[in-house]
Amino acid sequence: MEVKRKSRERERESQNTMEKEIAALYDRLLRQSKFYYPRSTDDAYDLVNDTMLKMLTKFQEGTNLFGWACMTTTAIIYLMN
C-alpha cells in the first residue's frame, strides 16, 4: 500500500514538473511563432496551441523539451504551407 502511494506521488510530481516546463515554454514559442507570422497574431497563437497539444500527447519525459517543441513547430509550419 505504501509503495503504491509513493509511486502515485512520484507520478504527480513528474506530471507537475512537465506541466510547469511546458507553461514556461509557451511564451518562448509564441515569440518564435510571431516571427513566422508577423502579420497574423491569430495564426501565431494557433501554431503555439497546436504545438502544445502535440507536446501534451506525444512528448516523452527526459528528452529536450525546447528542441522537441521547435521541431514540432517547424513540422506544423511545413504542413500548413
Buried (B, 14 or more C-beta within 10 A) or exposed (E): EEEEEEEEEEEEEEEEEBEEBBEEBBEEBBEBBBEBBEEEEEBBBBBBBBBBEBBEEEBEEEEEBEEBBBEBBEEBBEEEE
